[in-house]
Amino acid sequence: MVNDARVVAVLGPTNTGKTTYAIERMLAHRTGVIGLPLRLLAREVYDRIVALRGPSVVALVTGEERIVPPRTQYWVCTVEAMPEGMGADLVAIDEIQLCADPERGHVFTDRLLRARGLHETLFLGSDTMRGTIASLVPKAQFMRRERMSELTYTGQKKTSRMKPRSAIVGFSVENVYAIAELIRRQKGGAAVVMGALSPRTRNAQVEMYQNGDVDYLVATDAIGMGLNLDVDHVAFSALSKFDGRRMRPLAPNELAQIAGRAGRGFKSGTFGVTGDARPLDDQVAKAITDHNFTPQNKINWRNHALQFGSVDWLIATLEAPSDNERLIRAREADDLRALKTLAQIDEVFARATDGPSVRLLWDVCRIPDFRGISHAEHAGLLETIFTDLHQRGEISEDWLARQIKRIDRTDGDIDALSKRLAFIRTWTYVAQRKGWTRDESHWREASRVVEDRLSDALHERLTQRFVDRRTSVLLRRLGQKEAMVAEVNETGEVTVEGEFVGKLDGFRFRADKGAGGAEEKTIKSAALQALAPQFHLRADRFYNAPDTEIDFTEQGGLMWGSSAVGKLVAGSDPLKPSVEVFVDDVAGPEVAQKVQRRLQHFIDRKVAAQFEPLLALSKDETLNGLARGFAFQLVENFGLLPRAKVADEVKALDQDARGALRKHGVRFGQFTIFMPLLLKPAPTRLRLVLWSLTKGLSEFPESPPPGLVTIPVDAGAPEGADTMSGYRNAGSRAIRIDMLERLADMLRAEDSRGGFEAKPDMLSITGMTLEQFSELMTGLGYKAEKGERAKVKTVTEVMPQAAKDVPADTPVMDVAAEAAEGAITEAPKPPEPADTPAEVAAIIDEGIAPIIEEAARTQELDDNIPDVAENENPQGTAPDAEIAGAEMEVFYTFTWGRAPRANQNQRRGGDRPQGKGKPQGKGRKGAARGDKGDKAKTFSAKPKRHEKPIDPDNPFAAALMGLKDNK
């Protein structure tokens, strides 16, 4: 239909206000129709006109949406859905250059040739259409509009360096998602816009971008079709696209259409490439910035004069060629392909035998393949719809209800929701067709409700996946350089501007574990900036906190409650460790110094309290000579010295020196010189830490559990760790130092040469079985020989009365703590007061057995046992004849197992036990000559007086010297 109305082609690049001009012209008339390339753009224009004229006079008609008020004056439609023959005053077609589009071009060409307004017709688009429009519409007038802002090419730039208010363009769903995910990690998030989105989802995403919730937009080329967005920069992530048939490079004019979205109004914009896209050729970039493109002299066309006499006639007219050289026959579209497929079905072909049935078949074939599953499946769906419509005059409501209900689900991920949205678009399109359903309004509403529900769910999933609101908010506030409000709750959780960003652990900020990469850096930067005042408040609270709130770990860490605030490091003195604090740099040096001072006070007081006896020893000015030197060694070794390492020094100490040291609680044991009070669990725990610091260990040995007499030997522990733990290694187990000395006192009374068996008291104080005790003795240097014998039953009926009368709490006598060389063991041994200070009793409340030696056992009460005849068995025992059948028991015989050594004149303390064995070999004369070999073999408990001087540490030295003088 061609008339004498005014036809104007408004041509020019993007951002020239062409669409706005068309809206103004339409509203200047009483009625009007505007056709737009996308339903997204149609919804945008519809909203703009409704805002100006109200919803009662504005209609929206797309393939899937139909809003038609009774008094409609202005129609906003997609180009395919434009009503024909309405006689509107103005008709406008936007993006007229799409006449060259391989898929939809023939529809735009048809509107170019046939759509006219009664008073005015507008064609809006690129200047490349000037020659074609002039040729096909000779009466057309041309209006050139210039771009209102400058467009500049900036080259290639990494996505991570993209400035805010940028749009990154991809040409596939996978590419768009990948870019959006990258921006979420690096920039806090992006809005996603694709042509496949429903208007509701698209509008929600665009609104999120427009109001500043996110600063980035990731989109397909859908944004090139007139969408008005606040974009400063457009970056292409690819320069080719799949056009439905093949991958092809984008033409310069297509790139310009998208790049032109940058810069709105009079605000200039830029464009470039990113990702794997290669930089644009200089000529292409210049063509885009100058808006100078190759004219479109050929456009797609399809015959509009269709004949519906039969299916074959319809196909023939659709494929008819044009006689105009500018009009090239469009490639086979989806609707024509579907028609050919259905025509091959006998039932369909039999039904489509007249004009109305062929027209109905053609209307059904024009249902778009929104689902995009397969051509055969789409054809199957069309066959069902056509059969229902032809046979019943309407689509089965039960069948339609099942189809919609199957889609009405909002669970699943983005892909699942996108597929359901594509499916519901089919039923939304069907519901919009007049006369296809019995209750059109019901099904239109039903399909719309499902689409809206799916759209909202998809928007939510897109936001969850591609937007980190926390990072986005923090980045925006950082960019604005405004002071941010930070809050720290009782558990240390930190929120900045209401967003959870991590936890404050002591004086170090731990960013949320869910963040990573650039996101973590952003969160930490924002949090630390806002936390600066919080650090000072927390430092004041920490400085005034009591020592009970602070503790050290067995690895040298310093804790404030559950927060690590520092660690111990070696100082100039073993008992004066230094402190290294854990404070973030942003807290400032004042906070770090305050934390350091408080921790130093804590550890100094802890050392003073736990090592009070040792510090008192180090400060005793009355000590002099050898005693002072020995005290220095004890302090250096935290109050524990293996006797074998200081045997010469111990021997050199006279009785006065030893007495002075004993006043400080120093005990001279056979194996270890130690201070009993330092064997408590608390000093032991601290001692191991301080010792590990002096040794420069990377991993500190842990203190043993309190109260255990023996513990397993840690084969991987550094040398000396057993002593610092308060134990001595003996085989596979280590025995506590104080209990070892008690055991040594018991062993001193045994015949280590002839062999002896373990007494119950020995097993009792070690808490071991006989087998375990044998391993311990082996570790101490003894040989253990295992044997078996008939178990002899005890005669309980003839228990000596004297033994029964002995009170259970009869005190035992103390035995000397050390066996000095040359001591006379047969002499009576009264308690040694210097070795059992009153402080020793304090150990018992911490699980350490008191350091009180076993008394010499009371005389065996053999006199009270009844006489037994020579040929009579004691009650409770078996005669010799029955031994073979008696129950057997295991026993061990222990003998000193060290090999003899030459030059034993200066035997190391604790290296050899003293027992009741008799001298052998050369006898007294040889011993008098100083034959050390025999002496080493005998392990005699009776060294001859003239072999070496009496040890001044022996508590009976005075008495022995008196006896010697009397002789």
Secondary structure, DSSP 8 states (H G I E B T S, - for coil): ---SSEEEEEE--SSS-HHHHHHHHHHTSSSEEEEES-HHHHHHHHHHHHHHH-GGGEEEE-SS-EE--TT--EEEEEGGG--SS---SEEEES-GGGGG-TTTHHHHHHHHHH---SSEEEEEE-GGGHHHHHHH-TT-EEEE---SS-EEEEEE--GGG--SSEEEE-SSHHHHHHHHHHHHHHHSB-EEE-TTS-HHHHHHHHHHHHTTS-SEEEE-GGGGSS----BSEEEES-SEEE-SSSEEE--HHHHHHHHTTBS-TT--EEEEE-TT-----HHHHHHHHHT-------EEE-------SSHHHHHHHHT---SSTTEEE----HHHHHHHHHHTSHHHHHH--SHHHHHHHHHHHTS---S-S-HHHHHHHHHHHHHHHHHHSS--HHHHHHHHHHH----S-HHHHHHHHHHHHHHHHHHHSTTSSSSHHHHHHHHHHHHHHHHHHHHHHHHHHHB-HHHHHHHHHHHHT----EEE-TT-EEEETTEEEEEEETBEEEE-TT--THHHHHHHHHHHHHHHHHHHHHHHHHHTS-GGGEEE-TTSEEEETTEEEEEEEEEEETTEEEEEE-B-GGG-HHHHHHHHHHHHHHHHHHHHHHTHHHHHHHH-TT--HHHHHHHHHHHHTTTEEEGGGGHHHHHH--HHHHHHHHTTT-EE-SSEEE-GGGGSHHHHHHHHHHHHHHHT-SS------TT-SEEE--TTS-TTHHHHTTEEEETTEEEEHHHHHHHHHHHHTS-TTT-B---HHHHHHHT--HHHHHHHHHHTTEEEEEEEEE-----GGG--HHHHHS-TT-------S---TT--TTS-----GGGS-GGGGGGGGGT--------------GGGS----TT---TT---GGGGGGS-EEEEEEEEE-----S-GGG--TTSS---S----TTHHHHHHTT-HHHHHHH--S---TTTS---TTSTTHHHHHHHHHH-
